[in-house]
Every structure is written in C-alpha cells, then in structure tokens.
Amino acid sequence: MDVVVFVKDIRTDEIGKGIINQEVMHRFGSLYKANIRIFRLNGKMGKRFRIWGNGALGEAPYLCTRNEMTKDMEAFKVDPRQTTAEEHAEGVRQAQVLFKLNHTMPFTDEYYARVRELFGENLGEGATVMPGLTGVCFDKVRIGRNVMIMNNCLMMSRGGITIEDGAMIAANVQLIANNHDLQDRTILLCKPVHICRNAWIGAGATILPGVTVGENAVVAAGAVVTKDVAPGTIVGGNPAKFIKNV
C-alpha cells in the first residue's frame, strides 16, 4: 500500500530528516507496512497532516491533527501467535544484541557499537543509553539527539516509542507501549508512547500506552502516567496528576 502524507510547515530540505519525518514514517510505515511519500503542504490547514491511501486508511482522503494521529490511528492489536519466521528471527537477534550490550563495559567503543547495533539509524547524535536496558521491539524506538537514558530502563516498544531531542529518562523508568487484551490475553493492545523535546522523566516513573509527555514537562519520580502530560507542567503520583507549571 502507498500512503501520501502532506505536512504543513515543513521545508523541502527537511523532508527525510528530523522528528516529524520519523514520526510519520514510524506511525504509518511500521503500522501498515506502507510505502510513505511525504510532501510539503501548501494552504491554510494549520499544523495538520493530510493523509490518504487505500486499505487500512480507507479510499477517501484522511485529515487529522497530530494528536488524533497518535491516539486513534496508532492504536492496534498484535497477535503473537501469528508471528512470521522473519519477525521471530529479528526478535531473537535483538534479544542477543541486548544481552551482549548489558554485558559490555560501558563508555567503550565496543559498548557504543552495541547500542548502535540495537537501535540502528533510529539513535540520534549525542544520545546516551546506559546499561541495564530491557524490553522488546527496539526497531520501533526512535531516540533523538542528546537524549539521556539512564540505567535499567524498560522499553516495551511494540506500539512504538519516540523520545525527542534533549529528553532525560532517569533510572528505572518504564516506557510501556503495549498492554494485553482482557478477553484474549495473548493479544497485545498497542499504542505509542511519545516523550517530547526536553521532557524529564523522573526515576522509577511508568509511562503507560498512548501517553504523550509534552515539551519541557517533568514527571516526578515514581509517578504512574496514564494520560497526556501538558507541555511545561509537572505531574506526580499514581495516577499522575498536575502539580504545577515549570
């Protein structure tokens, strides 16, 4: 399937680069195994996406905001019983690379090579990932520039995880982009986790499926975040609630 995406306020030289392209490619390419074509949108449409294709997206043009795209279009189910041989082999490869990463001396060339092997081209310049990393589906993780991910981070990434430039992820944080169906608990219910620019996730916090943590927001240590966090705010508790503005 081909999907065409028109993006407002993106320069021609930005196409193929940056977080907005990563988001579009990840959310539509990985979900629908589509060929993505991105064009600059001319016209008065604000910061919206205009998307059309066939099959999963329907025959008619689809128009949505970024928030609608992440919340509605991205929710999907996965049945692990239908895993292909290729998908299984990739899962085994990632598990073995992860094991080697966590048993390699940090701050060495070998360690950095293991990190790059795990995340590939989805690891931004200057990003740091400390050992003790656990999780699955690391090919669905996008890490921006100068991101800091401290020790023992859990990434359950089947629904997709995006961590934008300058974000800080403290030790023992859990980023969970998939859940289980209550009726058929083998089925995975997947929604993306999105950590925006310069957000700070405190130690031991849990970010649940479908949550976006806004730009410059702070999540207090130990918080369990079940809903979106507004930009420039501080939240804490279980479930996390607004505390104050930054």
N, C-alpha and C positions, 0 to 999 in steps of 0.2 A: 504494500500500500504506500502511496505517496501522500504526504501531508505538506501543505504550503502554509507557512507562518509569516504574517506581516507584523512587524514590530514597530510601534511608533517611537520616535525619539532615539533611534539608533543610527549612528553614522555608517556609511557604506564600509569604511575601513574597520568598523567594529564587528561586522558580521564575521562569524567564525572565531571570535575572541570574547573573553570576559564572561561574567557570571550569567548575564541574560541569555547568551547563546548556550552556555552549559545547561541552564535551566530548561530551555526549550528542547534542546537535544535530548536531555535526560528524561524529561517528563513525557515526551511523545515518542522519541526513538526507542527507548527501552520498553515502554509500555506496549506499544503497538507494533514493534519491530518494523517501523516505517522508515522510508527514506525522507529525510527532512530537508526542505528548502526554505531558507529564511531571506526575506526581502524587507527593505525599508518601506514603511507605510507612510504615504502622503495623505493628508486630510485631517479633519478635526475628529479625532477619536480618543484623545487623551492618552493615558498610559494603559492602553488595552492591546490585546492580541486579537488578530483576526485569523482564524484557522479554518481550513476546510480540507476535506479529503473524502474517503469513502470507507465503507466497512464500519469500523468501531466508532468513527466520528460522525457518521451519517452523511447523506448526499449533499445536504444544504450547507452553505457557509455557517461556521460556528463563531460566535463572538463572545468573549468573556474577559473579565478582569483577571489580573494576576492571581488574586485571592481565590476567585472562582475556579481558575485553572488548577491551582494546587489542591483545593479542597474537594472538588467534585470530579474533575476529570481524572485525578490521580488515584482515587480510591478504587481498589481492585482486589480480586481474590486469586490465590495461587493454590493449586492442589499438588503437593509434593509427590503424590502417587503417580503423577504424570510427568515427572522429571525425565528429560531425554538423557541419552548417554553422554552427549556433549556437555549438558548442564552439570551432570554428575561429575564428569571429569574436571570441569572448571572448579567446582566446589572442593574437590579433593586437592587440586593444585593450590587453591587459596589457603586451605587448612594447613598444608605442608609448608607453604611460604610463611604463614603466620607463626607456626611453631618455630621455624628457623629464626625469624625475626626476634621472637621473645627469648631466644637462647643465644643471641649475639650481643657482644659488648657494645653498649650504646656509645654514640659520638665517635664512631669509627667509620671508615669508608665502606666497610662491609655492611654495617648497620644501615647506613643511608641507602645502599644499593638494595637491601631487602625491603625497605619502606617503599622505594620506587617500584620494585618488582610487584609489590602488593597492590599499590594504588595506580600504577602506570601514569598516564598523562593527566589523570584527574587530581594530581597533587601539585598545588601552586608553589611558586618560587618562595623560598624562605620559610615554608611551613615545617613545623617540628611535630613529630609523633613519638612520644615516649613509650618505653616497653611496658608489657603487661596488657597490651591490646587484645581484646577478644571480640568475637562476632562472626557474622556471615555476610556474604554478598558484597564484598568490598569493591567490586566493579561498579556498584551503584552508589558509591560515596564520592562526592565532589568536595574537595578541600581547596579553599582559596589561598591567596598569598599571605605570608606572615601569620598564619594560624598557629596557635599553640595548643596542642593536645597533650595533657599530662597523663601520668601513669594510670593503668588499669581502666581505661575507657572501654565500655561495651557498646558496640555498634551492631544492632540487629537491623540490617540495612535493606531488607527485601523490598520495602516500599520506597526506598531512596532517601539518602541523607545528603543535604547540601550545607556546607559550612563556609560562609563567605569570608572575604578578606579581613584579617585583623581580629577575628573572633578568638576568644580564650575559653578553652574547655579544661576545667580543673580536674584533679584526680578523682577517680571512682565515679565519674559521670556515666549515666546510661542513656544512650540515644536509641530509642526503640521505634522502628518504623513498621512493625508488623505485630499483629495480635492473632488470636485463634477464634474461629467460629464456635459459638456456644453449642450448636447442634451437631456439627461435624468438626471435631476439634483437630483433625488433621489439616483442615483448610486454614490457610493464612489469610487474614484480612489486612491489607496493606495500605498505608497512607504515608506520605512523605513527612520527614522532619526537616525543617529549614531554620538554620541559625544564621541570622543576618549579620551584616558588617559590624565589627567591633562589639558584638554582644559578648557577655561574660557569663558563663555557666559555672556556678559555684560547686565546690567539692561535694560529691555524693548526690547531686541532683539527678532526677529522672525526667526525661522529656519523652512524652508518650506520642503515639502515632497521630499524624495530622497536625501537629503543633508547629507554628512559626514563632520564633523568638525574634522580635523586631530589632532594628538597628540601634546600637548603643544601650540595649536593655541589659538588665542584670537579674539573674536567677539566683536566689540565696542558696547557701549550702543546704543540702538535704531536701530541697523542695521537690514536689511531685507535680509536674506541669501538665495539665490536662486540656488547657485552652490556650489560644494565641496570647502572646505577651506583646503589648503595645510598645512601639519604639520609645526609647528614653525613659522607661519605667523600671522599677524594682519590684519583684514579686517574691514571695516566700510562703512556706507552709505546705500542708498536704490536706486537700488540694491547694496548689499555689494561688494566692490572692494578691491583689495590688497592695503595696506598702506605701510607696511614694514615687515621685518623679526623681530622676537622676539629678 
